[in-house]
Amino acid sequence: MKLRETLYQVLFRRKNEDDIDDPDKEKLARVLNLVDLTALGVGSTLGVGVYVLAGNVARIEAGPAVVLSFVLAAFASALAGLCYAEFAARVPRAGSAYVYSYVGVGEFVAFVIGWNLILEYVIGTASVAKAFSNYIDALLDYPVKTTMTYLFPMNVSFLADYPDVLSFSLVILLSIILSWGVRESTMINNVFTVVNLLTVFTVIVSGLFKVNLYNWSIPKQDIPKSAKGGEGGFMPFGWAGVTAGAAKCFYGFIGFDSVATTGEEAKKPKRDIPLAIILSLTIITFAYCCISSVLTLMWPYYDQDIDAPFPYVYDKLGWTTLKMIVSSGAIFAMFASLLASMFSMPRILMTMAEDGLMFSMFSIIHPKFKTPLLATLMSGLLAGIITALLNLEQLMNMMSIGTLLAYTIVCICVLILRYKNDPDSDEFVKNQVIDEPETSSGFFKVVDKYFNLSNVDNANKETERVATTITVLYICTSALFSFVTVQHECVATNHQWCDDNDSNSSAFQPGCVLNTNNATTFFKHGCIENSIATYASAILAIGLLLLLLLLTRQPQSNKKLSFKVPLVPLIPCISILVNVYLMMKLDIITWIRFSIWLTIGLFIYVLYGMNNSAEGLKRKGELKNSRSSSAEPIHQISSINL
């Protein structure tokens, strides 16, 4: 029993919000204002999503409804962004969701989130670098791909076709720039972000002259047989295509949380970081919706280029000059996105190393440049190797799950801290005793406690325990509901008939069906309804609403903050549900890779972090001092007796 309690205390030891700033620790330079932070959020996000992702999702997943996919992904990101903003107001320190979960949940959960954020930023950097390399290569008619595939082919299923030297060199170059200094790299980022926004504006305005509403309502019979066009119309692949596209479009919003990692470098973190998160998300969402609308209205969705859609469309329209202008702006944009992604990587490592959960060498700050030099160079080298060896699709599939989990735990932390019996609040309650009739049975006591029939206004230990229990039940129910719903989803799929001239045509035309009955219409694979799954989803949905009602009845902490998430618990609960649902949309291979990454992190925590944790060492020291002080009177009494 004692071992179990000790292990529980180790895994869930939490940082105090007021003790996270060490005055003796060497500080980073506070040089970032609201404009710098907003530009960092926009620059880190508005890159691959605009210039690559819109065409990719439109052609493969959603068609013209890619606009709805971006809106759905923006909705999920905005909910998480509000929770990030509240935590930035609570904990103005570098570390993003890692520090937030350390304060709200515990050390082990914080390590898991920090480990996931390392994955997010490393893979994010690698994927942007790969997209950047592919974009330049496509503009030049693929000279790098052709040469490297011929000289150094890599015939391995889980690796890229060739080592991408261009993307590797780019990541190493930017690592050196970031090591130079924050002020200098931020100035470069601001310039590139302005160029990016001007390019987006140019694309939108020029596209208005070629808008054709017919491209949003193309009938099925007008779609070429060789194209994957689905059912035609605005939603050719149905709602399932929109949600699958949203899971992919979510990649386009990853990076706005890099603003939350600048708590030690922002001039006014409690005011500017929440504002910067909200402003950057607003700008990004508007840009994505406009860009995807213009792209799919200018040219049919089934004929988009998945590597460089805008240069391809401009070539088709004969706009050569505009193609060069937009392509130049896209290069600047992806460079800014890459710079912002790499900005966050070493700061997560540095913060975890300062807390003793990662190797201490990553916490060293260069005395001249005031940057985490070794963490920047080592994380850049890792990202460079990954981007050289993996292809873009593999990188994008690895990103979403870790980020969605991090966003989910941030929302959970908001709920936990909002219902916490906070000693810093205006109406802190140590022990609140509720008068209950002695004749009331155990059942009525439970009902009274969970529905708060006594109308307790201030949070106390009892209400905190109740709120935590309801939150855990809501998370479990959300996961079960999302799993059942995703498994129940079904898409009626149309398959083309294979070419009669080729006896082995099904091997060369994936998705086609041999026409043995000389049919003249497409082969349609229908859905099989499952009534059990339908009833289960309905029951779980009712359970979610009931748990949300119970949580609404519990009293909240009255601690004053510069920013608070509105409509708690509704917004964090919806965010948890949406994030878990999008996680369930990911394939099993992504879950397996993610499990391997978590296993590696678990070994690091058990073998190094658990024993070197600064919080653990601090508590051991306090325990040792308390034991020695309590033992001192005993020795004095013993000497008197002698």
C-alpha positions in Angstrom: 0.0 0.0 0.0 2.8 2.4 0.9 4.6 1.6 -2.5 1.3 2.4 -4.3 0.9 5.7 -2.5 4.5 6.6 -3.2 4.2 5.8 -6.9 0.9 7.8 -7.1 2.6 10.8 -5.5 5.5 10.6 -7.9 3.3 10.4 -11.0 0.9 13.1 -10.0 3.1 15.6 -8.1 2.2 19.0 -9.4 4.0 22.3 -9.7 2.6 25.3 -7.8 1.6 28.1 -10.2 3.3 30.7 -7.9 6.6 28.7 -7.7 7.4 28.1 -11.3 9.6 31.2 -11.8 13.1 30.8 -10.3 14.8 34.2 -9.7 18.2 32.6 -9.8 17.6 31.0 -13.2 19.2 32.6 -16.3 16.4 34.4 -18.1 15.6 34.6 -21.8 15.4 38.1 -23.4 11.9 39.7 -23.1 11.7 41.3 -26.5 8.4 40.1 -28.1 5.4 42.4 -28.3 1.8 41.7 -29.5 2.7 42.2 -33.2 5.7 39.8 -32.9 3.5 37.2 -31.2 0.7 37.4 -33.7 3.1 37.3 -36.6 4.7 34.2 -35.0 1.3 32.5 -34.7 0.3 33.4 -38.3 3.7 32.5 -39.7 3.9 29.1 -38.0 0.5 28.1 -39.3 -0.2 29.9 -42.6 2.1 28.0 -44.9 1.6 24.5 -46.1 -2.1 24.7 -45.4 -2.6 27.5 -47.9 -0.2 26.5 -50.7 -0.4 22.7 -50.6 -3.1 21.4 -48.3 -6.1 23.1 -49.9 -5.6 21.4 -53.3 -4.6 18.1 -51.8 -7.8 17.8 -49.6 -10.0 19.2 -52.4 -8.9 16.5 -54.8 -8.6 13.5 -52.5 -11.0 13.9 -49.6 -13.7 16.6 -49.7 -14.0 18.3 -53.1 -15.3 21.9 -53.0 -16.5 21.2 -49.4 -12.8 21.6 -48.4 -14.1 25.0 -47.2 -16.3 23.2 -44.6 -13.3 20.9 -43.7 -11.3 24.0 -42.9 -14.2 25.5 -40.9 -14.5 22.3 -38.8 -10.8 22.1 -38.2 -10.8 25.8 -37.3 -13.7 25.2 -34.9 -11.7 22.5 -33.1 -8.5 24.7 -33.0 -10.4 27.7 -31.8 -11.9 25.8 -28.8 -8.4 24.6 -27.9 -7.0 28.1 -28.5 -9.3 29.6 -25.9 -8.1 27.0 -23.4 -4.5 27.8 -24.4 -5.2 31.5 -23.9 -6.5 30.9 -20.3 -3.4 28.8 -19.4 -1.2 31.5 -20.9 -2.8 33.9 -18.5 -2.3 31.5 -15.6 1.2 30.4 -16.4 3.4 32.9 -18.2 6.3 30.6 -18.8 7.9 28.9 -21.9 6.6 25.3 -22.3 3.1 25.5 -23.8 0.8 22.6 -22.8 3.6 20.9 -21.0 3.7 23.5 -18.1 0.0 23.8 -18.2 -0.6 20.1 -17.5 2.3 20.1 -14.9 0.3 22.7 -12.9 -3.1 21.2 -13.5 -2.7 17.4 -13.6 0.7 16.1 -12.6 4.2 15.3 -13.6 3.7 12.1 -15.6 0.9 13.6 -17.6 3.0 16.7 -18.2 5.9 14.5 -19.4 3.6 12.7 -21.8 2.3 16.0 -23.2 5.8 17.5 -23.4 7.0 14.4 -25.2 4.0 14.7 -27.7 4.8 18.4 -28.2 8.4 17.4 -29.1 6.9 15.0 -31.7 4.6 17.8 -33.0 7.3 20.3 -33.5 10.0 17.9 -34.8 7.5 16.3 -37.3 6.0 19.7 -38.0 9.4 21.1 -38.9 10.2 18.1 -41.0 6.9 18.1 -42.9 7.1 21.9 -43.7 10.6 21.4 -44.9 9.5 18.5 -47.0 6.6 20.4 -48.5 8.9 23.4 -49.1 11.4 21.1 -51.0 8.6 19.4 -53.0 7.1 22.8 -53.9 10.4 24.2 -55.2 11.1 20.9 -57.0 7.7 20.9 -58.7 8.2 24.5 -59.9 11.5 23.4 -61.5 10.0 20.2 -63.0 11.4 17.9 -60.4 15.2 17.9 -61.0 16.1 17.0 -57.4 13.6 14.1 -57.3 14.8 12.7 -60.7 18.5 13.0 -59.9 18.4 11.7 -56.3 16.0 8.8 -57.2 18.5 7.8 -59.9 21.6 8.1 -57.8 20.4 7.1 -54.3 17.1 5.2 -54.5 15.6 4.0 -51.2 13.4 1.0 -51.9 12.0 0.7 -48.3 8.2 0.8 -47.8 8.3 3.0 -44.7 10.9 5.5 -46.0 10.8 8.1 -48.8 11.8 7.2 -52.4 15.1 9.2 -52.1 17.1 11.1 -49.5 16.0 14.7 -49.6 19.2 16.7 -49.3 17.5 20.0 -50.0 15.1 19.8 -47.1 17.9 18.6 -44.8 20.1 21.5 -45.7 17.2 24.0 -45.2 16.5 22.7 -41.7 20.2 22.9 -40.7 20.5 26.5 -42.1 17.5 27.6 -40.1 18.8 26.0 -36.9 21.9 28.1 -37.2 19.7 31.3 -37.8 17.7 30.5 -34.7 20.8 30.0 -32.6 21.9 33.5 -33.6 19.3 35.2 -31.5 15.6 35.7 -30.9 15.3 39.3 -31.9 17.1 38.7 -35.3 15.1 35.6 -36.1 11.8 37.3 -35.1 12.5 40.2 -37.5 13.0 37.8 -40.3 9.8 36.0 -39.4 7.8 39.3 -39.4 9.1 40.3 -42.8 8.2 36.8 -44.3 4.8 36.9 -42.6 3.9 40.2 -44.2 5.0 38.9 -47.6 2.8 35.8 -46.9 -0.3 37.8 -46.2 0.3 40.0 -49.3 0.5 36.8 -51.4 -2.7 35.5 -49.9 -4.4 38.8 -50.7 -3.1 38.6 -54.3 -4.4 35.1 -54.7 -7.8 36.0 -53.4 -8.2 39.1 -55.5 -6.9 37.6 -58.7 -9.1 34.5 -58.3 -12.2 36.6 -58.1 -11.8 37.4 -61.8 -12.0 33.7 -62.7 -14.7 32.5 -60.3 -17.0 30.0 -61.9 -19.9 28.8 -59.7 -20.3 25.8 -61.9 -17.2 24.3 -60.4 -19.1 23.9 -57.1 -22.0 22.0 -58.7 -20.4 19.8 -61.4 -22.8 17.0 -62.1 -21.6 13.4 -61.9 -22.0 12.7 -65.6 -19.6 15.7 -66.5 -16.7 14.3 -64.4 -14.1 12.4 -66.6 -14.1 8.7 -66.0 -10.4 8.7 -65.3 -10.8 11.2 -62.4 -11.8 10.4 -58.8 -14.8 12.8 -58.6 -17.2 11.0 -56.3 -20.8 12.0 -56.7 -20.1 15.5 -58.0 -21.7 18.7 -56.6 -20.5 20.6 -53.6 -20.0 17.6 -51.4 -18.9 14.8 -53.8 -17.6 12.5 -51.1 -20.4 13.2 -48.5 -20.1 14.3 -44.9 -17.6 11.5 -44.2 -15.4 13.1 -46.8 -15.8 16.5 -45.1 -14.8 15.1 -41.7 -11.9 13.1 -43.1 -10.8 16.3 -44.8 -11.1 18.1 -41.5 -8.8 15.6 -39.8 -6.3 16.4 -42.6 -7.0 20.2 -42.6 -6.3 20.1 -38.8 -2.7 19.8 -39.8 -3.0 23.3 -41.3 -3.8 24.8 -37.9 -1.0 23.1 -36.0 1.5 25.7 -34.8 -0.7 28.5 -33.4 0.2 27.2 -30.0 3.8 28.1 -30.6 2.7 31.5 -29.3 2.1 30.0 -25.9 5.7 28.8 -25.7 7.0 32.4 -25.6 6.0 33.2 -22.0 9.5 34.0 -21.0 10.3 36.2 -24.0 7.0 38.2 -24.3 7.1 41.7 -22.8 3.5 41.4 -21.4 2.7 37.7 -21.4 -0.5 37.7 -19.5 -2.1 40.3 -21.8 -0.4 39.7 -25.2 -0.3 35.9 -25.4 -4.1 35.3 -25.2 -4.7 38.2 -27.6 -2.1 36.9 -30.0 -3.6 33.4 -30.0 -7.1 34.7 -30.8 -5.9 37.2 -33.4 -3.7 34.7 -35.2 -6.5 32.0 -35.3 -8.9 34.6 -36.7 -6.5 35.7 -39.5 -5.6 32.1 -40.3 -9.2 30.8 -40.6 -10.3 33.7 -42.8 -7.3 33.1 -45.1 -7.8 29.3 -45.4 -11.6 29.7 -46.2 -10.9 32.4 -48.8 -8.0 30.5 -50.4 -9.8 27.2 -50.6 -13.0 28.8 -52.0 -11.1 30.7 -54.7 -9.0 27.6 -55.7 -12.0 25.3 -56.1 -14.1 28.0 -57.9 -11.3 28.8 -60.4 -10.6 25.1 -61.4 -12.5 21.8 -60.9 -11.6 20.0 -57.7 -10.9 16.6 -59.4 -8.1 18.2 -61.5 -6.1 19.9 -58.7 -2.4 19.3 -58.3 -1.5 17.8 -54.9 2.0 19.2 -54.6 1.7 22.8 -56.0 -2.0 23.6 -56.8 -1.7 27.3 -57.5 1.1 27.2 -60.0 -0.7 24.3 -61.8 -4.0 26.3 -61.9 -2.2 29.5 -63.1 -0.5 27.4 -65.8 -3.9 26.2 -67.0 -5.2 29.7 -67.0 -2.2 31.1 -68.8 -1.2 33.5 -66.0 2.6 33.0 -66.1 3.6 36.2 -64.4 1.1 35.7 -61.5 2.3 32.2 -61.2 5.9 33.4 -60.5 4.6 36.1 -58.0 2.5 33.7 -56.0 5.2 31.0 -56.1 7.7 33.4 -54.7 5.2 34.4 -51.9 4.6 30.7 -51.2 8.3 30.1 -50.7 8.5 33.0 -48.3 5.4 31.7 -46.5 6.7 28.2 -46.0 10.0 29.6 -44.9 8.2 31.6 -42.2 6.2 28.6 -41.2 9.4 26.5 -40.9 11.1 29.2 -38.9 8.2 29.4 -36.4 8.0 25.6 -36.0 11.7 25.4 -35.3 11.4 28.3 -32.8 9.2 26.2 -30.5 11.2 22.9 -30.6 14.2 23.8 -28.4 12.1 25.8 -25.9 10.0 22.7 -25.0 13.3 20.7 -24.6 14.8 23.5 -22.5 11.8 23.7 -20.2 11.6 20.0 -19.6 15.4 19.8 -19.0 15.1 22.6 -16.4 12.5 20.5 -14.6 14.8 17.5 -14.7 12.6 15.4 -17.0 14.9 15.6 -19.9 18.7 15.6 -20.1 20.3 18.7 -18.5 22.4 19.7 -21.4 19.3 20.9 -23.2 18.7 23.6 -20.6 22.0 25.5 -21.3 21.5 29.0 -22.5 24.3 30.6 -24.5 25.6 33.7 -22.6 26.0 35.9 -25.7 23.0 34.9 -27.9 20.6 34.2 -25.0 19.2 31.2 -26.8 19.1 27.5 -25.9 22.0 26.8 -28.3 22.5 23.0 -27.9 18.7 22.3 -27.8 18.2 24.3 -31.0 21.0 22.5 -32.9 20.2 19.0 -31.7 16.5 19.3 -32.4 17.3 20.8 -35.8 19.6 17.9 -36.6 16.9 15.4 -35.6 14.2 17.1 -37.7 16.7 17.3 -40.6 17.3 13.6 -40.6 13.6 12.8 -40.4 12.7 15.1 -43.3 15.4 13.6 -45.4 14.3 10.0 -44.9 10.4 10.2 -44.8 7.9 11.4 -47.3 5.3 14.2 -46.8 2.3 11.9 -46.4 4.0 9.8 -43.6 5.0 13.0 -41.8 1.6 14.5 -41.9 0.0 11.3 -40.6 2.3 11.3 -37.6 1.5 14.9 -36.6 -2.2 15.1 -35.8 -2.6 12.5 -33.1 0.0 13.9 -30.7 -1.3 17.4 -31.2 -4.9 16.4 -30.7 -4.0 14.6 -27.4 -2.1 17.7 -26.2 -5.1 19.9 -27.0 -7.4 17.5 -25.2 -5.3 17.5 -22.0 -5.1 21.3 -22.1 -9.0 21.4 -22.1 -9.0 18.9 -19.2 -6.6 21.0 -17.3 -8.9 24.0 -17.7 -11.8 22.0 -16.2 -9.7 20.7 -13.3 -8.4 24.2 -12.4 -11.8 25.9 -12.8 -13.4 23.5 -10.3 -10.4 23.5 -8.0 -10.6 24.7 -4.3 -8.1 27.4 -5.1 -6.3 29.0 -2.1 -5.7 32.1 -4.2 -9.3 32.8 -4.9 -11.3 35.5 -3.2 -13.5 33.0 -1.4 -11.2 30.1 -0.5 -13.0 27.5 1.6 -11.0 25.1 3.8 -13.7 22.9 5.1 -17.3 23.6 4.1 -19.8 21.5 5.9 -23.2 21.2 4.3 -26.1 20.6 6.6 -28.0 17.5 5.6 -30.9 15.8 7.2 -29.8 12.8 9.2 -32.6 10.7 7.8 -31.4 11.1 4.2 -30.2 7.8 2.7 -26.9 7.2 0.9 -28.6 7.5 -2.5 -30.1 10.9 -1.8 -26.7 12.1 -0.5 -25.1 11.1 -3.8 -27.8 12.8 -5.8 -27.6 15.9 -3.7 -23.8 16.0 -4.1 -23.6 15.5 -7.9 -26.6 17.7 -8.7 -25.6 20.2 -6.1 -29.1 20.5 -4.7 -27.8 22.4 -1.7 -26.7 25.2 -4.1 -23.1 25.4 -2.8 -21.7 28.6 -4.3 -18.0 28.2 -3.5 -15.6 25.4 -4.5 -14.4 23.2 -1.7 -12.6 19.8 -1.5 -15.8 17.9 -1.8 -17.0 19.7 -4.9 -13.5 19.5 -6.4 -13.6 15.7 -6.1 -17.1 15.5 -7.6 -16.1 17.7 -10.5 -12.9 15.6 -11.2 -15.0 12.4 -11.1 -17.5 13.8 -13.6 -14.7 15.1 -15.8 -13.1 11.6 -15.9 -16.4 10.0 -16.7 -17.0 12.6 -19.5 -13.6 11.8 -21.1 -14.3 8.0 -21.1 -17.8 8.5 -22.5 -16.4 10.8 -25.2 -13.8 8.2 -26.2 -16.5 5.5 -26.4 -19.0 7.6 -28.2 -16.4 8.8 -30.8 -15.2 5.2 -31.4 -18.7 3.9 -31.9 -19.7 6.8 -34.2 -16.6 6.5 -36.4 -17.1 2.7 -36.7 -20.7 3.3 -37.6 -19.9 5.9 -40.3 -20.4 4.5 -43.8 -19.9 6.0 -47.2 -21.6 4.8 -50.3 -18.7 4.4 -52.7 -18.9 4.5 -56.5 -16.3 2.5 -58.4 -15.5 2.8 -62.1 -15.5 -0.2 -64.4 -12.1 -1.4 -65.5 -10.8 -0.9 -69.0 -11.9 -3.9 -71.1 -8.7 -3.8 -73.2 -6.6 -4.8 -70.3 -7.2 -8.2 -68.8 -5.2 -7.3 -65.7 -6.7 -3.8 -65.6 -7.7 -4.0 -61.9 -4.0 -4.2 -61.0 -3.3 -1.0 -62.9 -6.5 0.9 -62.0 -6.9 0.8 -58.2 -10.5 1.0 -57.2 -12.0 -0.2 -60.4 -14.3 -3.2 -60.7 -14.4 -5.8 -63.5 -17.6 -5.4 -65.6 -18.8 -8.9 -65.9 -22.5 -8.1 -66.5 -21.9 -5.4 -69.2 -23.5 -2.7 -66.9 -23.6 0.9 -68.2 -23.7 2.6 -64.8 -21.1 2.8 -62.0 -20.8 0.0 -59.5 -22.1 1.2 -56.2 -20.9 -0.3 -52.9 -23.7 0.5 -50.4 -23.8 0.8 -46.6 -24.9 -1.7 -44.1 -26.8 -0.1 -41.3 -26.1 -1.3 -37.7 -29.0 -0.6 -35.4 -27.0 -1.6 -32.3 -24.4 1.0 -33.0 -27.1 3.6 -33.6 -28.8 2.9 -30.3 -25.4 2.8 -28.5 -24.5 6.2 -30.0 -27.8 7.7 -28.9 -27.4 6.4 -25.3 -23.8 7.6 -25.1 -24.9 11.0 -26.4 -27.6 11.3 -23.7 -24.9 10.3 -21.2 -22.6 13.1 -22.4 -25.4 15.6 -22.0 -26.2 14.4 -18.5 -22.5 14.6 -17.4 -22.3 18.1 -18.9 -25.4 19.1 -16.9 -23.8 17.7 -13.7 -20.6 19.5 -14.3 -22.5 22.8 -14.9 -24.1 22.4 -11.4 -20.8 22.4 -9.6 -19.3 25.6 -8.2 -16.2 27.1 -9.8 -13.1 28.8 -8.5 -13.3 32.6 -8.2 -9.6 33.2 -8.9 -9.2 36.4 -11.0 -7.4 36.0 -14.3 -6.6 38.4 -17.2 -8.4 36.0 -19.5 -11.0 33.2 -18.9 -12.6 30.8 -21.3 -16.2 31.7 -21.6 -19.1 29.2 -21.2 -17.2 26.7 -19.0 -17.8 23.8 -19.0 -19.5 23.8 -22.4 -16.5 25.0 -24.5 -13.8 22.7 -23.0 -16.2 19.7 -23.1 -17.1 20.3 -26.7 -13.4 20.7 -27.5 -12.6 17.4 -25.8 -15.3 15.6 -27.8 -14.2 17.1 -31.1 -10.5 16.3 -30.5 -11.2 12.7 -29.5 -13.5 12.2 -32.5 -10.7 13.5 -34.9 -8.2 11.2 -33.2 -10.5 8.2 -33.8 -10.6 9.2 -37.5 -6.9 8.4 -37.8 -5.7 5.0 -39.1 -4.3 2.2 -37.1 -0.8 2.6 -38.5 -0.7 6.1 -37.0 -1.8 4.8 -33.6 1.0 2.1 -33.8 3.7 4.6 -34.6 2.4 6.9 -31.8 2.5 4.0 -29.4 6.1 3.3 -30.2 7.0 7.0 -29.7 5.2 7.0 -26.3 7.1 3.8 -25.3 10.4 5.5 -26.0 9.3 8.5 -23.9 8.2 6.2 -21.1 11.6 4.6 -20.9 13.2 8.1 -20.7 10.9 9.1 -17.9 11.3 5.9 -15.8 15.1 5.7 -16.2 16.0 9.4 -16.0 13.1 11.8 -15.4 11.6 10.1 -12.4 14.9 10.2 -10.5 16.1 13.6 -11.7 12.9 15.6 -11.5 13.5 19.0 -9.9 10.1 18.9 -8.2 10.8 15.4 -6.8 14.3 16.4 -5.5 12.7 19.5 -4.0 10.1 17.5 -2.1 12.7 15.0 -1.0 14.7 17.9 0.5 11.7 19.3 2.2 10.9 15.8 3.6 14.4 15.3 4.8 14.4 18.8 6.6 11.1 18.1 8.2 12.3 14.7 9.5 15.5 16.2 10.9 13.7 19.1 12.6 11.1 16.7 14.2 14.0 14.4 15.4 15.9 17.3 17.1 13.6 17.6 20.2 13.9 13.8 20.7 17.6 14.0 21.0 17.4 16.8 23.5 15.0 14.8 25.7 17.3 11.8 25.4 20.3 13.8 26.6 18.3 15.1 29.6 17.2 11.6 30.6 20.7 10.5 30.4 
